[in-house]
Amino acid sequence: KYDEALAKYREAARMQPEQAPFYSSAAQVHMVRKESDAAEENLRKAISLDGEYFEPRLLLGALRYQRKDYRGAIPELEKSMDLMPTKEAATMLSNSYAALGDKARAKKYADMAK
């Protein structure tokens, strides 16, 4: 099923290579399959095509958060919050700042996640 989804996203991207959502969607499949390098590659491509599209920023932040790369996750999550605030991003930002010892920012984002 995932192979089929990836094939469809790759075909769509081949036909319309300027469309960031195809790369972001392919990245989600890679994330489910725990293929983090492929996911990150697709997310970076989506961001390069449309830096104002919140989803690849959120997903790249989530991927880095899962790796416990909090310093790498924060800029992507903050950018995703600027573009489209979500409780998911706020929660990951709160936990990231808490892990880095920044209690004030951790509380700020914890309040946003409520």
SVG drawing of the C-alpha trace seen along z (x, -y; Angstrom):
<svg xmlns="http://www.w3.org/2000/svg" viewBox="-6 -34 26 36">
<polyline fill="none" stroke="black" stroke-width="0.4" points="0.0,0.0 2.8,-2.4 4.8,-1.5 1.7,-2.3 1.2,-5.6 4.9,-6.5 4.7,-5.6 1.7,-7.8 3.4,-10.8 6.5,-10.3 4.5,-10.2 2.6,-13.3 5.9,-15.1 7.3,-14.0 4.4,-15.5 4.3,-18.7 7.7,-19.0 7.0,-22.5 4.2,-21.3 5.5,-21.1 2.5,-19.1 3.6,-16.0 7.0,-15.9 5.5,-16.6 3.0,-13.8 5.8,-11.4 7.7,-12.4 4.8,-11.4 4.9,-7.9 8.6,-7.7 8.1,-8.9 5.5,-6.1 8.0,-3.6 10.7,-5.1 12.8,-6.1 13.9,-9.4 16.6,-10.2 14.2,-9.9 11.6,-11.8 14.0,-14.7 15.1,-14.8 11.5,-15.2 10.7,-17.8 13.7,-19.9 12.6,-19.7 9.0,-20.8 10.4,-23.7 12.7,-24.7 9.7,-24.8 7.4,-26.7 8.9,-28.1 5.5,-29.4 3.8,-26.0 3.5,-25.1 3.2,-21.3 6.8,-20.4 8.1,-22.8 5.9,-21.1 6.9,-17.6 10.6,-18.4 10.4,-19.8 8.6,-16.7 11.2,-14.5 14.0,-16.3 12.0,-16.3 11.7,-12.5 15.4,-12.3 15.8,-14.4 17.5,-17.1 15.6,-19.8 17.9,-22.6 17.2,-21.5 13.5,-21.1 12.8,-24.5 13.4,-26.8 11.2,-24.5 8.5,-24.3 8.5,-28.0 8.3,-28.8 5.3,-26.3 3.7,-28.2 4.2,-31.5 2.5,-30.1 -0.2,-28.1 -0.3,-27.7 -1.1,-24.1 -1.3,-22.5 1.0,-19.8 3.8,-22.2 3.2,-24.1 3.5,-20.9 6.7,-19.9 8.1,-23.4 7.3,-23.4 8.9,-20.0 12.0,-21.0 12.5,-24.2 12.0,-22.3 14.7,-19.7 17.1,-22.6 16.3,-24.2 14.4,-27.3 11.5,-27.3 10.0,-30.6 9.7,-29.5 8.6,-26.0 5.7,-27.6 4.8,-30.0 4.3,-27.2 2.6,-24.9 0.0,-27.6 -0.5,-27.8 -0.9,-24.0 -3.9,-24.1"/>
</svg>
